[in-house]
Amino acid sequence: MRDNGIGGKIAFVTGASGGIGAAVVQALLDEGAIVVATDSSAAALEKLAANHAGARLVTAALDVTAADAVSALVDRIEAETGPIDILANVAGVLSTTTVAETDIGEWQRVFAVNTTGVFLVSKAVSSYMQQRLRGAIVTVSSNAAGIPRHGMAAYAASKAASTMFTRCLGLELAAFGIRCNIVAPGSTLTPMQEAMWTDENGPARVIAGSPDTFRTGIPLGRIAAPEDIADAVVFLASDRARHITMTDLYVDGGATLRG
């Protein structure tokens, strides 16, 4: 069986306590990585640690919008745990207000996590990766970054910004042997997705689409599981993707009708 190069490496994951983040943690652990799981909720991290008792898992509370805290934690992990070779930017927040309903506070809240957080963590981690001439960064964005969504302007714009930031970073870091890629999920069975449903017909409506809001359905006829997204993240972080960088991989069951 071909080695994918993840076993024994240290992977730093943001937004790790639930949904896609927790699935990424599990997938990386399954591949033999040492995982540094970070999240803004210390209580959620305690639960995550309890679910992985005995695993090679380090947990640390982190607000990805706080520059000093990000730098301090990355420095500590590098000094006490070891070199970070994989970064998965998963932390994110949702916003479903129309532009008219979105005030400046909401706009800044969404961009602080979805865009500035990706910038701060990626910059801190990649500064160490450059010294070693190796590393892989994967940002979990959204298919909303590539197609207009009604009532999701702030979210879509923040994800589009983090997508292009990651691609630009990949161009700058290519000479150092560091790859930077994006995974763009569509509707995924997470608490964030379920919070948008008003009744038991929510999943069926997502799959069918909504002509009234110009939203296509899902051609494959199913909502993604968090593990579907995690598998894509792990692939792009692995040596099996060693010649892939600046790629934006859509994992949405064909919902955006693009490759």
N, C-alpha and C positions, 0 to 999 in steps of 0.2 A: 504494500500500500504506500502510495506516494506521500511523503511528509509535506505538510502545508506550511511549515516554518513558524507555527504559532506556539507550539509546545515549549514551555519554560520561559516565554517572553512575558514582560509586564505590560498589561493593557490598562489604560486609564479611561474610565467610562463616566460620563456625566449623565444626570437624569436617570440614575441606575436603579431606583427603588421599585419601579412599576412599569407596566405596559411594555413598550418596545425596549426600554432600558434594561429592565429585568431579564428580558429574553436575550438581549445581547450579552449580559453578564453570564447567563447560563450557557450560552453557546460557546463563549470564550473559555469558560471553565471546562466544558466538555472537550475542548481541543487542547487542554493542558496548559492554558495560560495562567499566570498569576494576575488576578484582577483587582485593580483599585477602583472600588465602586463609590462614586460620589453622588450626593443629592442634597437638596436644600433642607430636607426633612430628616433630622437625626432619628426620630422615632421610626420612620419608614426604613431607614438603614439598619436599625436594630432588628427589625423583622426580617429583612433580607439576610442579615448575618445568621440569624437563627435558622433560617431555611437552608443555609449552606454550611452548617456546622461541620468543621473538619476540612472544608475546602480551602484552597489557596486564595483566600479572599481578604482584602484589606478594605475597610469602610472608613469614609471620612465625610463629614458634613461640609458642604461647599455651596456658597452663593456665587454662581458663575458671573454675576454682574459686578462683583466686587474685585477690582483689579489687584489690590494688595493681598487679599485672601487667596486668590488664584495663584499668584506668584509664590506666596509662602507655602501653599500646599504642594505645588509642583516641586519646589526646592526640597521640601521635606521628604517627599517620596523618592526623589532622585538620591538623596543622601542616606535614607534609612532602608528603603526597599530595593532600589536598584534602578537601572536605566529603563525609561519608558520607551518602548518600541512601537506601541500601538495606541492611538487615541481615537475614541469613538465619541463624537459630539452628539449626544442624544437629548440633552435637556431642552425642553421647549414648553411654551404656553400657547393656549388657543385664544382667539378673539373672534366673535361672531356678530359684531355690530356693523351696521352700514357706515359709510363714511360720514354721513350726517349725524349719526349717533356717537361717533368716536371722538372723544375729547383728547386733548394733548396728553393727559396722564395715561390714558389707555394705550395710545400710540407708543409712548415712551416705554411703558411696561412691557409691551410685546417685543419691541426692538431690543430692549435691554437684555432679555434672556435669549431670544432666538437669533439675534445678530451679534450684539456686543459680546455676549457670553461665548459664542463660537470664536470670535476674534481674540478675546483675552486668553482663553484656554489654549487655543491653537498656537498663539504667539509664544506663550510660556513653555509649552511642551516642545514646540519645534526648535526653540533656541538650543535645547539640549540635543535634539536629534541631529541638528546640523553639525555639532561637534563630532558626532560618531559616524556621520555620513550614512545614516540608515533611518528607516522609520516609515510608518504608514498612518495616515490620518483619514478617517471616514466621518463625514458629517451627515447626520440624518436630517434631511430637509423635508420636502413635501411635494406632491405633484401639483399642489396649488401654486407653487413657485413658477409653473410653466403654463398655467391656464387660468383665466379670470374666474373668480368665484364670487357669487353674490353674498354680501354680508361678511366677507372675509378679507377686505382690503389690507388691513394692518397685518394680519397673519400671513397672507400671500406675499406681500411686499417684504416682510421681514425674512421669510424663507427664501425668496428670490435673492435678497441681498447676501444671505449666508451662503447660498449656492455659488454665486459669482465670487464672493470672497474666497471660498475654498478652492475654486478653479484658479484664481489669480495666485493664491498661495502655492498651489501645485506647480505653477509655471516658475515661480521664484525658487522653489525648493528642488526642482528636478535635477539641477546640477549637483545637489548634495545627496542624490540617491533616495530622496524622500518622495513618496507618492501620496497624493491628496485626491480623494474621490468623494462622491456624493451618492447617497441612496435616497430616492424620492418616493416615499410610500403614498399610496392612496388610502382609502378608508380602511382602517385596521381596528380589530376588536380590542380596544383599550378603554379604560375609564374616560379618557378624553373624548373618544368617539361616542360612547354610550351616553355621555352627558348631553349630547345634542338630540337624543331621541326623546320623544314625548310619550310614546306608548310602545306596545309590543310589536307594532308594525314598522318600527324604525329600520331594522335591517333590510326588510323587503323594499322599503322606499329607497334606500341607498343603492341597492342592487339594480332597481328599475330605473333610477334616475329621476330628474324633475324638469320637464320641459318649461315649467313656469319660471324657473330660475336658470334655465339654459345649462343645466347640469346633466352630463351624460351618465348613463348607468355603468355597470361593470360587466363587460362582455363575458368574462369567465364565470359569472353568476355566483360569486362568493365574495365575502369580505375577508380580507387578509387576516391571518393570525399573526401575533407579534413575532412568532418564530420564523415566519416567512421573511420578514424584514431583517431579523437577526442573521439569518443565513446569508443574505446578501451582504450585510456588513462584514461578516467573518470572511466571506470569499474575497472581498476587496482588500481586507487587511492581510490576507494570506499571501504566501509566495506564489500561489497559483494565479494571482493577479499581478505578478511582478512587472509586467509590461503595460499595465493599465494605470493611467493617471489623468486627472482632470476630467474624468468621466462622470456623467450624471445618470445613474441607473434608476429607471422608473420601475417600481414594484407595486403596480396598482391594478392588476388583472385586466389591463387594456383600457382603463377608464378614460385616459386622456387621449386615446387613439393616436399615440405616438410611440416611437421606438426609443 
